[in-house]
Amino acid sequence: MTIEAGQHGAVPYTVPKRPLPRLSRAALGRAGRAALLATGRGPVPDAIEPIVQAHRVHHPQADLPLLGRAYRTAEASHRGQTRKSGEPFITHPLAVTMILAQLGAGTTTLVASLLHDTVEDTEVTLDQVSADFGPEVAYLVDGVTKLEKVDFGAAAEAETFRKMLVATGDDVRVMVIKLADRLHNMRTIRHMKPASQVRIAKVTRDVLIPLAERLGIQVVKAELEDIVFATLHPEEYARTGALLAAHEGRPDGLLEPFAQDLARRLGESAVPAAVTVRPRHHVSAHRVLLKRNAAVGPDGCPQGLQPADLGRLLVVVEENADCYAVLGELHTGWTPLPGEFKDFIAAPRFNLYQSLHTAVALPGGEVVEVLVRTRQMHRVAEFGVVALGDPHQAEAGQPGAEEPELDRTDPARPGWLSRLLDWQQETPDPDAFWSALTADLSDDREITAVTETGETLQLPAGASCVDAAYLLGEETGHRCIGARVNGRLTSLSTPLKDGDVLAVLTTAGEAYGPDAAWLEHTRTPAARLAVERWLAEHPAGSPVVEPGRSPGQPVTPAPAAPAPSSSPVTVAGRPGAPVRLARCCTPVPPDQVTGFEIRGGTVAVHRADCPVGEQMREAGRSRVELAWIPGAEPASGYRATLYAEALNHPRLLADLTAVISAEGVDIVSAEVGPPQELRVRHSYTVELPAAGALPAVMRAMLRVSGVYDVYRPGGGNPDDPGRSGMRPSWGIHGRSAALTQGSSSAGAVRGPQG
């Protein structure tokens, strides 16, 4: 469905097969002339009569004189101004207000929409708007008013969006008006210069469309997607449009008959439902086409669009229970496809979207997707937060206050926007804010994790345990040392999946803090900013607790100001410079090492083959030359990660931990991988009293029955040590317990048992 500027009356619950007619350019011109000629004597000027008709459908008791007064103010203020198309400027606020009226927005929103450009483009002030229409309307108008480039320069656009988002945090209608404003501007984008078209389309793609998705306003999102697609990729848009037009010109021998058959079955089962074919818009069809082209058909050639790809069936029922009754009829009469069923009714999406999704195979082998939802679910699915009504009116006892509390939940409050509002305060730099904003909005998928205490966490897809820890609170994030996911201990870098049950393990010690390596695993801006801020405030020498310590284990604070004699590394040209041994690759003498300057003048020491160090070099970090100081040892000892490859047998873990402890080496963390063909890999992070203890502990581990390989992995992914380009710098293999040191070792050498 497309929200069109000329649509009058109610938006039906069943989706029409073709888009509704849009107000033509000639009609817009007539509206503009009517605006110029309006005398203003009547309570409702003729120019806004179409808006009033659309508004009355959703709000029969609307304050129409207030709407008429807002129009007269806007028309008088914009009189004499024209748009780039040559039309009177008043046609723009009229079109924006029509879009909002069709969505079902309240009278206050429509009043603010009519006035949304007055403060920005005319002599009307915000104080005048507040005096004439109240502080609520003034707040909405101020929220969508752009900041002046004269005051903010190149940062004006980023700061304008920051201002709108902050205002949206208090009243979501600010962003609703902005989306309607951008939709009309995109409809008339052809009047802009080509360079401006591309710039505006990219901002719309990167920011406005994701915001429309998060607010659940699918009708606006779909049309914006199509216009952006046509602007940035006109040839592909035309090609997709030609395919859709070709299929539309043919009789529908698949979806319509299937819809009629399903409606008949539901009628026989006494399930009241409206079954319609929901056509795909251009971008949706293009995505299906790309998927088809990537798959090889039975003839060995890429597939094209099939009739079933042109649309989906939409079934709208009255009650929640009817949704599952429809599902039963579908899966009884046709063959359901495994893995295609999704229940977004029991578990709504982050933007409150609710429906049942399934796919069934027809007798001819065609696969048809089916959506099942109630009328209220359909309104929310199409119009998002607008369908929930005005929460301010509900609080004041206005119509709609009797609706269930769940239906009135504002998705802008508890979810993505609250997180965005938190981290935006920590990014005063406009460029950093804009980069973080577009990155945060780049993926509209979210996952839901549940803590073992029952708290629900909404996180972006790909978020790690570190992100979850900081979502629980900054202090929790700083003190976290590990995690338990679905009952199993795991590293903080582990990405979470939808439905995971999580427990964040924290230290009770006074010394705590994140590690720089955590930045490689953060997905949310809030977690990244918190880690970066802590590292900036606590340069090398501040107490930290490293990931992997078990709760309650004593924490050894690093010295407050490391003296040259306690530092194991000397920095060329900078005697006495503070250093930090990287935890990602755990350098130990005589490893070949390199250094990179980080915040506070500290030098991070990485092994020469560490991928993290290579990324820092590619990012432009200053590289410094280092050298080990003979005989010097850090106050807290060296930390090293060891892998033991063994034939699995009972008591293997106990035997390995016993021999490590017998060498006087502390075990910081241990992890056992799943057995594969009777082989198993153990991972140990140990704290060495001195560098010379490393060969001894490796030899001791190799003496354990069943162990055939002991080595240190190269930096990078611990799930693939010594492989895919990563080289262990130490390796003990076979029963001869031969030792290789330095970077000359090309890999782990298997012993007789390997």
N, C-alpha and C positions, 0 to 999 in steps of 0.2 A: 504494500500500500504506500502511496505517495501522498504526503500532505501538499495539496495544491492550493494556490492562492485564490481560486474562484470557487472552492467547494463550499456549498451552503448545506446546513442541516447536519444531522447526526452522522457520525462515523459508524457504520454497521459493525457488528461483532464478527460477522463472517467476511472474509477477505474477498473482494471482487477479483475477477480474473484479470481485468485490465485496470491500469491506473485511472484514478478519477480525473475528470477534466480540470485543467489548470486555467486560471484567469489569464486571458490573452493580453497581449501588449496593448491592443486597442481598448480593452476593458480597463486596463490600468490607466491609460490616457484619459478615458472618460471619468474615472474616479478622481484623477488629478484635476480635471476641469471642474468637476462638481465641487471639489474642495475649494477651488479658487472662487467659485461663484456662490458658495454656501452663504446664506445670510445669517445663520446662527440663531434664528428666532425660535425654531422648534426645539423640543427637548433632545431629539436625536437627529442630527444633520443627515441629509441623504447620503453623503459620502461614506458614512460608517454603517449604513443600513445592512449591507452584507455581513459585516462583523457582528452586528447585534443579532442577526438571525442565527449565525453559528454559535454565538455565546449563549443565547437563550436555550439552546438544546441541552447544554450541560448545566446552566445556571438560570432557571426560569425566574428567580426572584432577584436578578442582578440589578445593581444600581445604575440604570441607564443614563439618568441625567449627569452623573459623575463622569461616565464615559464620554458623553457629548461635550462636557466642559473641558475634559482633557484634550479632545480632538480640536476644539476651537483654539485652545492655547497653542497646541503644536502647529496648527495651520497658520495662525497669525505669526508665530515665531519664525517659521521656515518660508514664509511668503517671499517670493522673489528668488529663492534658491532653486537650483536645478541639479540633477544628477548628471553623470557623464553620458548617460543615454539621451539627455535632453529633456527628460520628463521632469515635472515638478518634484521637488525633493519630498513633499509630503506623501508621495506614493510609496516611499520606502517605509516609514513608520506604519502606514496603513497595511502594507503587505506583511510586515513582521507581526503586527497585531492580529491579522487574519490567521496566520499560521498558529499563533498561540491560542486563538479562539477555537480553532479546529482541534487542537490538542486537548482542550477542555480546561485551560488555565482560568484562574479566578479573575474577578473584576479588577482587583488591585494590580495584578500582573499586567492586564491589558492597559490600564491607565499608565503604568510605568513604561510599557512598550511604546505607547503613543508619544511619550515625552522623552524617550531614551536618548535622543540626539540633541535635545534642546540646550542642555547645559554645555555640551561639547561644541556645538556648531552655531549657536545663537547667543543673544545677549541675556537670555534667561539665566538666573543664578540658582544655585542649589537652595539657597535660603528662600527664594520665591516659590520654588516647587514645594518645599516643606510647608510654607505658610498657606499655600493654596490647596494642596492635596494631602498634606500630612507627612510625618517623618518616615512612615513605612514606605511610601512611594518614593520619597527623596532618597532613602537608603538604596532602593533598587536602581534608581537612575544613577546615583553616584557609583554604584558597583560596576556598571557597564560603561561608564564614561572613561575614555582613553586618557592616558597621561600625555602631556605635551612633549613633543620632541625638543622644543626649545629648552625645557628644563632637564630632560633626561637623555637627550641625544640618542645614540644608537641603542641604549638600554631601555628606551621607551616601551617597546613591544613586550620585552620580558617583564618589566616592572608592571605594565598594565595587566598582564596575565596573573602576576603574583597578587596584585590588588583584587582582581576579580575572584581568584581562588579563596583569598582570605575572606572576602565578603560572602562568598558561597558557603563558607563554613558556618556562617550565622543564618543565612537564608539562601536555600538552594535555588530559589527563583531567579537569582542574579544570573546563574549560568544557563538557566532555561531561556531567559531573554537573549543572552548572548548567542546561544545556538540558533535560535530563530532568526536573529539578526544576520548571522553568518550564512544561514541557508538562503535568505533572500539575496544577499550579496553574491553568493556563488551562482545563483540563478541568472544574475545579470553580469557575470564576470567577463562575458565576451566584449563588453565595452571598455575593459581595461587594456593597458598596453601588454604585449606578450610577456615581457619580463615580470611585470606585476602579477599577471595571471599565474605564472609558475610559482612565484614567491608565496602568494596567498594560498594557492592550492597545496603547497608543501606544508605550510603552517596548519592548514585545515586537516591534512592527512595525519600529521604528527601529534597534534594537540586536540583539535576540536572533535574529530571523529572518535578518538578514544574516550573523550569526556562524554560524548553522547552515548556511547556504549555503556559507560559506567553509571550513567543516570538512567539507563534502560530505555531511552527514547529511540526505538529502533526505526520508526518511520523517518525521523530526521537523519539518523546515521546512514540509512540505506541510500537516501537521495544525495547526501553529501558525498558518499563513496562513489556514486555514479558520476557526479559532476567532476570530482577530482580525477577519476579515471579518464574521463573524456578530455580533461585539460592537460594532464601530464602524459597520457598515452593515447592520443587521438586515433592512431592507426589500429591499435588493438581494440579500442572501444568500437570503432566502426566495424571491424571484423566480427566481433562478438555480437554486435547489434544486427548485422546481416544474418548471422546464424539464427538468432532468436526470431527475426522477421520471417525467415524462410520456414521455420517450424510453425510459427503462428498462422501462416497462410494455409497450412494443411489441416484436415480434420483431425481432431483429437480422438484417436482410437484406443487410448490407453488410460490416461488419468481420469478423464470424465466417466468412462464406463466403470472404472474401478470405484470412483466416488459414489456413483449411483448404486452399485452393488453393495457397498459398505453401508450406505444410508438405508437400503432396504433391509439388510440384516439387522441393523440397530433398531429399525422400526418394529420388526418382528419380535425383537427381544425387549420391547418397551423401554428402550433407552432413548430419551429425547435428545436429539443432537442435530447440529447443522454441519454438513460435510461439504467443504468447498475445496477447489484446487487453488493453491497458493503459488503463483508464478514467481520465478526467481528474477531478481533484478540483474543488471548487467554485470556488476562485480561478482555476485554470487555465481552466475552462470560461467563467468570467466574462470573462477577458481575451479569449478567442476571440469571445465574444458582442459585446464592445465593438468588436472589429476588424470583425466582420460588420456591425454596425449603422452603422459609419463608411463602409462600402463600399456602393455602389448596385448593385443587381442588374439583370438584363436588363429587368425591368419598370419600372425607375426608382425602386423603393422600397428602403429599407434591408433587408438580408438578416438572417435569423434563424439560429439554430443548425441545422446540417445533421447528418445521422447520422454523417458522417465526422469531425465536430468533437468527438464525444463521447469519442474515445479514439485511441490510436496503437497500432500493432503493435510488439511487442517480440519480437525473435528472439535467443535465447541459445544460443551454440555453445560448443565446447570449446576451440578454438585460435584464435589471432589470424588465421591464414591463412583459417580458415573464415569469418571476418567478411567478408572481401573476396570469397570464393566466393558467399556469400549476396547480396552487393551485385551481383555479376555476374548471378545468376539474376533478381534484381529488375529490373534495368535491361534485361535481355533479354526478359523476359516482359511487362513493362509499360512505359509511357512515363515516363521520369524527368523531373522538372521542373527546368529550368535554374536554377542559383543556389541550389537547396535542399540540395545535397549538402555535408556538413561532415564532415571526418575528424578527430575528436577522439581517435583512437587514435594516429596519428602525431604529433599535437600535442595532448597532454592539456590540459585547462583548469587554471586555477590551483589548483583544489581536487582535482586528480588525477582528475577525471571523464574517462572514456574510453568512446566509443561512435562508431559510424558513424550519421550522420543523413542520411536522404534522404526524398524524397516522390515518389510515382508517381501517375499518372492512370489510373483504372480505365476500362473500356470505356464506362461511362455518363457519364464526365466528372468523377466525384467524385475528389477528391485525398485520398490517405491518406498520413500520415506514418509512417515506419518507423524504429525504432531497432535497431541490431545491435551485440551485445557478447558477450564471453565470460562464463563463470560468475564468475570473479574480478572482472572489470570490473563485473559487475552488483552484486556484494557491495559494492564500493567506491562505486558510484554510489548505492546505497541507504543504506549505513551509514557512508560516508565514512571519516574517520580511525579510527573504531572497528574497521572491517574490517581495518585494517593490523596489529592486534594491539598488544601492549604492548611498546614499544621497550626498556624496562628489562629485561624478561624475555628479549628476544632477545639483548641484550648479555650476559646472564648464562648464555646457552646453554640456555634453556628451549625448549619446543616452539615451533616457528614460526621459529626462527633460521635454518633452511635456506631460507627463502623468498628470492626474488631481492631484491637491494638496492633496485631501483627500486620494488618493491611495498611496501617498508617506509619509503619516504620520508615524512617528517612534513610535511604542508603548512603547519603552523604555524611551522616553523623558517625556511625560506628566503623565504617570500613576504610576504603582507599583514601578518601579525602582527609579523614582525621590523621592518617599517617603522613600524608603529603603536607598538611599544615604544620605538623610537628617538625619535619626536617627542613622545611623551607625557611624557618627562623634561623637555622644554622648556616644558611648560604646567602650572606649579604651580597656576594658578587653576582651581578646579573647573568654573566656568561655561565658561571657554575650552576646557577639556579636553572637556567634554560636547558643546559645539557642534562642535568639530573631530572628535570621534568619530562623531557622527551624520552629519556631512557626508562623512567618509571611508567610512562604511558605506552611504551612500545609493545607491551604484551598485555592483552586484555584477559589473559587466563589467570585465575586465582585458585589456590588450594586451601583446604580447611584442615588444620591439624588440631588435635585435642590434647590438652595436658592430662597427666595422670590424675590431677585434682579436679578435672572436669571443665577447665577453662578453654573456650574456643578461640583459636588463633586463625585469622585470615591473612594469608601471605601470597605474594605473587608466585607463579609457577617457577620452579628452579631455586626457591629460597632454601637456605641451609639451616642447620641447627644454630649457627651464629645469629642469623636473622631472627629466628624464633626467640633466642635468649634476649636480644635487645628489644623485641616487641613486648616482652614481659617486664621490661624496665631497664634503664641504663645501668643501674647498680647490678642487676642480675646479669646483664651482658658482660660487664667488667669482671665479675667474679666467676663466670662460668668456666668450667674446666673439662667438661665432657657432656655427653647426652646419652639418654636411653630411649631408643625408638622401638616401639612395639615389643618392649621387654628385653631388648638386646642392647648392650653397651656399644656405642659407636662413636666415631670421631665427630668433632664439631663441624667439619667440612662436608658431612653427609647431606646431600640434597633430600628434602622432604617430599613426600608424595601425598596426594589427597587422601584423607582419612587416617593418617599416621597418628599414633598415640605417643606423646613425647613427654619426657622428663628432662629438665635441664639440671645438670649437676653443678653445684657451686662450692666454693671454698669458704670456710668460716674464718679464715685467717685475716689478719689486718693487711697483709701484703697481697695485692691482687692487681690484675690489669690485663688487657688484651695483648696479643702478639701481632707484629706487623704482618705475619703470614695470613692472619685472618682476612685481610683485605682481598685476598685471592678468592674467598669463598662467600663474600657478602653479595646479596642480590638487592637488598633494599637500601635506598639512600640514607635512611635513619641509622642503620647499623654502621654503614661505611663512615658517615660523618662522626658518629660517636667514637669509633676506633681511631680515626685520624686525629680527632680532638684530644683523646687521651694520650696518644703517642707524642703529640706536640707538647702537651703539658708535662709529660714524664719522659724526658730524654734518657739515654743509657745511664744506668746507675740507680734509677728508681726501682722500687721493689715491684716485682711482677710475679704472677703465678702462671705457669705454662700449661697449655692444654694437655690433658693426659694424666694429671695427678688425681689420685683417688681422693674423695672427700675426707677431710680430717688429717691427711698426711701433712707433716710439718713442711712449711714453706721456708726456703732459705732466701732471705732478701739479698739482692745484689748490693755491693758496697755503694755508699752514697755518692762518692766521687772517686772512680777508679784511678789509682795512681799508676804511673808508668811501670812500676815494678810488679803490679798485680795484673797488668794487661798482658795476654799471651802474644799480642800482635803489635808490631810497630808500623805506623803509617808514615810513608815517605814524605818528608818535608813538613810533617806536623807532629812533632814529638809530644806525647802526653794526650793526644786526641782521644776522646772516649770512643770505645768500640762496642759493638754488640754482635755476638756470634749468632748467625741466622739459625732459626729452628727448622727451617724447611729442608736444609741439607746437612746440618750439624757438622761443621768443619772441625777436624781434629788434626794436630800435627802428625805427619808431615804433608797433609793435603795441600795441593796447589790451590791458593785462594786469591780472591780479588775483592775489592771493597767498593761500596757506593755510599755517597754522602746522603744522609736522610735528615729529617727534621732535627733541629737543635744542634747541628754540627756533628752529630754522631755518625760514625762510619759503620755500616752494616757489612759484616764479613760473610761472604758466600764462597762455597767451593767453585772452582773454575768451571765445572760442568753443570752448575745449578740452573735449571730453566727459569726460576724466579729471578735470579741475577741477570740472566740474558734478557728477560722482559724489562727489567729496570734499565739496562743499557739501551735497549731499543726505545724506551720512553724518554731518553735524554738525560738520565741521572748521571751525575759526575762520577767518573770511575777513578779510583785511586789505587796506587800500588801498595801492597802490603808484604810483610815478611814476619814469619814466626820468630819469637824471641826464645832462643835456646834456654831451657830450664824454667821458663816462666809458666805459671799456671793460674788460671782464673780462680777467684776466691770460691766460687760455687762449683768448680770442676767443669769438665767437658760433658756435653750431652751427645749421645750418638744413637742412631737407630740401626738395629741389626735384624737381618732376616735369616731364619733357619728353615731350610727345606728338609723334610724328613718323611719317612714311611710312618703312617699313623699307627699308633698303638696306645693302649691304656697307660696312664701315668706319664705320658710324654711331657705335658705341660708342667707337671710337678717336678720331673727330673730336670728340665731346662731351667726353671726358676731356681731350683736348689743349687745347681752348679754356678749360676750367675751370682747368687748371693754369697756362695762360698768364696768367690774371688774378691769379696769386699766391695762389690758394685751394687748401687741402688737401682731398683727397677722402678721407673717412673710410670710406664704403662705397658700393657701387653695385649696383643690381639691375635686370635687364632682364626685363620681363614677356613672356609668350608673344605672338607676333604674332596679330592678329585682323583679317582682311580687309586685309592689307598694312599695317595700322597697328600701332604698338608703343609702349609706354610705358616710359621709363627713369626710375629713381628714384636720386637722388644725395643722400647726406648729406655736407655740406661743412662745413669749419671756416673761418670768416671772420676775417681779421685785424681787421676793423672793420665796424660795421654798414653803413657807406657802400659797402662792396664788394659788397653783395647786388644792387643794381640793375645794376651793371656786368656781373657774371657771368651774370645772367639774360639781358641783352641779347646777350652773347657766345654763349650757348647758342642763342638764337633765330636767330642768323646762320648756324648750321650748316645745310647743305643738307638739306631734307626736314623740318626741325623747324617745326611750325606752332603750337605752344602751349607756354609755359613758365610754371609757376605753383607756388606753395607750397600744399600741402594744408592743410585744417583739421585739428585734432587728431582722432584716432580711427583708424579702420581704413584702413591705407595701401592696401589693395586697392580702395578705392572713394573716391578723393580728390575733393573738391569736389562730392560727390553725397550723396544721402540725408541732407540736412540739414547737411553739413559745408561750410564756405565757405572758399575760399582767400583769404588776406588780402593777398597780392601776386599780380599776374598780368601777364605780358608776352605780347602776342599780336600776330599779324600781322607784316608786314614793317615797319610803322611803329614797332615797338618801343615802344609806349606803355606807361607805367608807372602802376599804381594802387597806392596805399598805404593802410594802415589797414584798419579793419573796414568801410569803406564799400563795398568791392568785394563785390558780391553773388555772384560766381562767375567762372570762367574764361571769357573772351570769345574765341571762335574766330577765327582769322585767315583770310585768303583761302584757304589750303590746307585748312582744316578743313571 
